[in-house]
Amino acid sequence: MPKKRLSMRKIREVLRLKHELGRSHREIATSLGIANSTVSDYARRAAAAGFTWPLPEGLDDAALEAALFPPLPPSRVPRPEPNWEQVHRELQRHKGVTLQLLWLEYVTAHPNGYRYSRFCERYRAWRGRIDVVMRQVYRAGEKAFVDYAGPKFQVVDRETGEVQGAMVFVGVLGASNYTFVDVTRSRSLPDWTMSHVRMFEFWGGVPELVIPDNEKAAVHKASRYEPDLNPTYQELATHYGTAVLPARPRATIRSSRSANSATPSRRCWPR
């Protein structure tokens, strides 16, 4: 709530005590029974308007008030609003597309647009209004979700300067979101299976089900009902006493959405 403005009589007295008598702001505040900050504020406003003491002859209260309290500048022009539906579609459609890349395209087209942090905030707010999510409940130790995170990246050996490719393997327990991360040279079958071995050792146990996202090293042929597992991967599951249940392939999910547009999208990662 804004502070109540002093009467013009008191404001004139503030200026007289300051400029004619040379009193300090603290002394003026004590004399008039007002805050020291209030004295400073009116003195600053008067200096900005070019007033000292005595005030110009014929300056009435209305003119003094208008000079000390000019109207606020008009509000800034609204920033152009991105097409959030298109932003959301691009994030879902193209691998490697990030909010930062989409913001760079937006700010290139609209230099007076939102800053990156505000762009992300507004997108998350928009997504929160349209997302339909079926929350999954998992028992402890029931399911682990595994996949590679992102595209292949390069690692440079500091001693030799050799550049090698690397992949990030991620495993997440459904009930607790307890996460294991492993970096391998490739996404080949040996690297895929050894990442599972290290994951089980890291957790100190084995979940009832391992759910991969149809990784080629794990699934020869994706299917909604009878996925064809890689024999080596199947043997790994048998050895550790667990079962592999690949996530439904994206093509199947898309076709089921077409048949029933009310069906929300689902991903294999726990929420």
SESEGU-817287 format. One record per residue (C-alpha): z, x, y. Coordinates in steps of 0.05 Angstrom, whole numbers. Last residue first. Layout:
# SESEGU-817287
{zz->Z	xx->X	yy->Y}
...
END
This chain:
# SESEGU-817287
{zz->-258	xx->142	yy->-793}
{zz->-279	xx->174	yy->-858}
{zz->-348	xx->206	yy->-863}
{zz->-400	xx->173	yy->-907}
{zz->-431	xx->134	yy->-851}
{zz->-436	xx->59	yy->-844}
{zz->-479	xx->15	yy->-800}
{zz->-457	xx->-56	yy->-789}
{zz->-489	xx->-113	yy->-829}
{zz->-508	xx->-169	yy->-780}
{zz->-582	xx->-151	yy->-785}
{zz->-585	xx->-171	yy->-857}
{zz->-649	xx->-154	yy->-893}
{zz->-667	xx->-103	yy->-841}
{zz->-598	xx->-73	yy->-847}
{zz->-607	xx->-67	yy->-922}
{zz->-671	xx->-28	yy->-910}
{zz->-636	xx->20	yy->-862}
{zz->-579	xx->33	yy->-911}
{zz->-628	xx->47	yy->-967}
{zz->-666	xx->96	yy->-924}
{zz->-601	xx->129	yy->-904}
{zz->-581	xx->145	yy->-975}
{zz->-516	xx->114	yy->-1001}
{zz->-462	xx->167	yy->-1005}
{zz->-459	xx->208	yy->-1069}
{zz->-402	xx->193	yy->-1118}
{zz->-381	xx->256	yy->-1155}
{zz->-323	xx->251	yy->-1203}
{zz->-262	xx->296	yy->-1214}
{zz->-232	xx->333	yy->-1273}
{zz->-243	xx->403	yy->-1245}
{zz->-290	xx->424	yy->-1301}
{zz->-325	xx->357	yy->-1302}
{zz->-339	xx->361	yy->-1227}
{zz->-367	xx->431	yy->-1234}
{zz->-409	xx->409	yy->-1293}
{zz->-439	xx->353	yy->-1250}
{zz->-455	xx->404	yy->-1196}
{zz->-490	xx->447	yy->-1247}
{zz->-528	xx->387	yy->-1273}
{zz->-553	xx->368	yy->-1204}
{zz->-537	xx->294	yy->-1196}
{zz->-589	xx->238	yy->-1204}
{zz->-565	xx->179	yy->-1162}
{zz->-562	xx->113	yy->-1201}
{zz->-546	xx->53	yy->-1156}
{zz->-565	xx->68	yy->-1084}
{zz->-609	xx->125	yy->-1105}
{zz->-618	xx->197	yy->-1082}
{zz->-656	xx->242	yy->-1131}
{zz->-636	xx->314	yy->-1145}
{zz->-567	xx->306	yy->-1114}
{zz->-518	xx->363	yy->-1103}
{zz->-560	xx->422	yy->-1079}
{zz->-604	xx->373	yy->-1041}
{zz->-545	xx->345	yy->-1002}
{zz->-540	xx->270	yy->-1012}
{zz->-481	xx->262	yy->-964}
{zz->-429	xx->286	yy->-1014}
{zz->-371	xx->243	yy->-1038}
{zz->-320	xx->277	yy->-1083}
{zz->-275	xx->229	yy->-1120}
{zz->-206	xx->234	yy->-1152}
{zz->-187	xx->291	yy->-1106}
{zz->-171	xx->361	yy->-1132}
{zz->-111	xx->404	yy->-1116}
{zz->-84	xx->464	yy->-1079}
{zz->-122	xx->445	yy->-1016}
{zz->-148	xx->515	yy->-1005}
{zz->-162	xx->525	yy->-1079}
{zz->-201	xx->460	yy->-1081}
{zz->-241	xx->480	yy->-1020}
{zz->-254	xx->550	yy->-1047}
{zz->-284	xx->520	yy->-1110}
{zz->-324	xx->469	yy->-1069}
{zz->-352	xx->525	yy->-1025}
{zz->-371	xx->561	yy->-1090}
{zz->-412	xx->500	yy->-1112}
{zz->-452	xx->496	yy->-1048}
{zz->-463	xx->572	yy->-1043}
{zz->-489	xx->575	yy->-1114}
{zz->-532	xx->512	yy->-1103}
{zz->-565	xx->537	yy->-1040}
{zz->-541	xx->516	yy->-971}
{zz->-546	xx->586	yy->-943}
{zz->-506	xx->647	yy->-921}
{zz->-440	xx->610	yy->-925}
{zz->-385	xx->590	yy->-876}
{zz->-327	xx->547	yy->-902}
{zz->-287	xx->493	yy->-868}
{zz->-231	xx->451	yy->-900}
{zz->-203	xx->389	yy->-865}
{zz->-142	xx->346	yy->-875}
{zz->-168	xx->278	yy->-850}
{zz->-104	xx->248	yy->-881}
{zz->-130	xx->191	yy->-925}
{zz->-203	xx->212	yy->-931}
{zz->-195	xx->286	yy->-945}
{zz->-248	xx->324	yy->-907}
{zz->-294	xx->379	yy->-932}
{zz->-340	xx->419	yy->-885}
{zz->-393	xx->471	yy->-901}
{zz->-419	xx->510	yy->-841}
{zz->-485	xx->546	yy->-853}
{zz->-506	xx->618	yy->-837}
{zz->-569	xx->656	yy->-822}
{zz->-570	xx->732	yy->-815}
{zz->-585	xx->779	yy->-758}
{zz->-573	xx->853	yy->-770}
{zz->-544	xx->890	yy->-711}
{zz->-516	xx->942	yy->-759}
{zz->-444	xx->946	yy->-734}
{zz->-435	xx->880	yy->-698}
{zz->-471	xx->840	yy->-752}
{zz->-504	xx->782	yy->-716}
{zz->-496	xx->711	yy->-742}
{zz->-550	xx->659	yy->-733}
{zz->-544	xx->584	yy->-740}
{zz->-567	xx->533	yy->-792}
{zz->-565	xx->461	yy->-769}
{zz->-503	xx->417	yy->-761}
{zz->-444	xx->408	yy->-806}
{zz->-458	xx->414	yy->-881}
{zz->-428	xx->359	yy->-924}
{zz->-366	xx->339	yy->-962}
{zz->-322	xx->276	yy->-962}
{zz->-259	xx->278	yy->-1006}
{zz->-233	xx->214	yy->-1037}
{zz->-170	xx->190	yy->-1073}
{zz->-118	xx->243	yy->-1058}
{zz->-78	xx->197	yy->-1013}
{zz->-105	xx->127	yy->-1017}
{zz->-161	xx->109	yy->-969}
{zz->-168	xx->53	yy->-919}
{zz->-237	xx->44	yy->-887}
{zz->-247	xx->14	yy->-818}
{zz->-310	xx->-26	yy->-812}
{zz->-339	xx->-6	yy->-746}
{zz->-380	xx->-48	yy->-698}
{zz->-395	xx->-5	yy->-637}
{zz->-418	xx->-44	yy->-576}
{zz->-360	xx->-42	yy->-527}
{zz->-334	xx->26	yy->-548}
{zz->-404	xx->54	yy->-540}
{zz->-405	xx->35	yy->-467}
{zz->-337	xx->68	yy->-454}
{zz->-359	xx->130	yy->-493}
{zz->-422	xx->134	yy->-451}
{zz->-383	xx->126	yy->-386}
{zz->-336	xx->182	yy->-404}
{zz->-392	xx->228	yy->-426}
{zz->-430	xx->218	yy->-360}
{zz->-366	xx->228	yy->-321}
{zz->-355	xx->296	yy->-355}
{zz->-428	xx->316	yy->-344}
{zz->-430	xx->298	yy->-270}
{zz->-462	xx->231	yy->-254}
{zz->-527	xx->226	yy->-216}
{zz->-549	xx->254	yy->-148}
{zz->-601	xx->299	yy->-182}
{zz->-631	xx->239	yy->-219}
{zz->-690	xx->260	yy->-263}
{zz->-661	xx->329	yy->-276}
{zz->-591	xx->297	yy->-281}
{zz->-615	xx->251	yy->-337}
{zz->-651	xx->305	yy->-377}
{zz->-591	xx->350	yy->-371}
{zz->-546	xx->292	yy->-392}
{zz->-588	xx->282	yy->-455}
{zz->-580	xx->355	yy->-473}
{zz->-505	xx->352	yy->-461}
{zz->-498	xx->288	yy->-501}
{zz->-527	xx->324	yy->-560}
{zz->-593	xx->322	yy->-598}
{zz->-591	xx->368	yy->-659}
{zz->-617	xx->316	yy->-707}
{zz->-657	xx->261	yy->-673}
{zz->-647	xx->187	yy->-685}
{zz->-573	xx->173	yy->-675}
{zz->-565	xx->212	yy->-610}
{zz->-631	xx->186	yy->-584}
{zz->-611	xx->114	yy->-598}
{zz->-545	xx->121	yy->-562}
{zz->-580	xx->150	yy->-501}
{zz->-631	xx->94	yy->-503}
{zz->-576	xx->41	yy->-505}
{zz->-540	xx->78	yy->-449}
{zz->-599	xx->74	yy->-402}
{zz->-567	xx->118	yy->-349}
{zz->-537	xx->87	yy->-286}
{zz->-562	xx->115	yy->-219}
{zz->-503	xx->134	yy->-175}
{zz->-482	xx->81	yy->-125}
{zz->-494	xx->101	yy->-52}
{zz->-430	xx->123	yy->-21}
{zz->-385	xx->73	yy->15}
{zz->-395	xx->65	yy->89}
{zz->-353	xx->110	yy->133}
{zz->-283	xx->83	yy->150}
{zz->-276	xx->51	yy->218}
{zz->-246	xx->95	yy->273}
{zz->-170	xx->96	yy->279}
{zz->-151	xx->141	yy->337}
{zz->-210	xx->122	yy->381}
{zz->-208	xx->47	yy->364}
{zz->-133	xx->46	yy->376}
{zz->-140	xx->79	yy->444}
{zz->-195	xx->30	yy->463}
{zz->-152	xx->-30	yy->443}
{zz->-90	xx->-2	yy->477}
{zz->-125	xx->8	yy->544}
{zz->-155	xx->72	yy->571}
{zz->-161	xx->59	yy->646}
{zz->-142	xx->129	yy->666}
{zz->-154	xx->180	yy->610}
{zz->-90	xx->197	yy->573}
{zz->-41	xx->244	yy->606}
{zz->-33	xx->279	yy->560}
{zz->-77	xx->304	yy->503}
{zz->-136	xx->266	yy->475}
{zz->-199	xx->297	yy->445}
{zz->-208	xx->245	yy->389}
{zz->-194	xx->298	yy->335}
{zz->-133	xx->320	yy->376}
{zz->-108	xx->248	yy->379}
{zz->-117	xx->239	yy->304}
{zz->-79	xx->304	yy->290}
{zz->-21	xx->284	yy->335}
{zz->-19	xx->216	yy->302}
{zz->-15	xx->247	yy->232}
{zz->36	xx->300	yy->252}
{zz->82	xx->247	yy->282}
{zz->76	xx->206	yy->219}
{zz->92	xx->267	yy->176}
{zz->157	xx->277	yy->215}
{zz->177	xx->206	yy->198}
{zz->198	xx->157	yy->252}
{zz->262	xx->143	yy->290}
{zz->231	xx->156	yy->359}
{zz->276	xx->214	yy->380}
{zz->283	xx->243	yy->310}
{zz->208	xx->243	yy->299}
{zz->196	xx->274	yy->367}
{zz->246	xx->329	yy->353}
{zz->214	xx->344	yy->285}
{zz->144	xx->345	yy->316}
{zz->167	xx->395	yy->367}
{zz->175	xx->377	yy->441}
{zz->127	xx->404	yy->493}
{zz->148	xx->356	yy->548}
{zz->79	xx->335	yy->571}
{zz->39	xx->348	yy->508}
{zz->86	xx->329	yy->451}
{zz->132	xx->280	yy->485}
{zz->74	xx->245	yy->519}
{zz->32	xx->242	yy->456}
{zz->88	xx->211	yy->415}
{zz->103	xx->163	yy->472}
{zz->31	xx->139	yy->472}
{zz->37	xx->127	yy->397}
{zz->102	xx->88	yy->409}
{zz->69	xx->42	yy->460}
{zz->7	xx->34	yy->415}
{zz->52	xx->4	yy->362}
{zz->60	xx->44	yy->298}
{zz->16	xx->28	yy->239}
{zz->48	xx->1	yy->175}
{zz->35	xx->48	yy->117}
{zz->-19	xx->31	yy->68}
{zz->0	xx->0	yy->0}
END
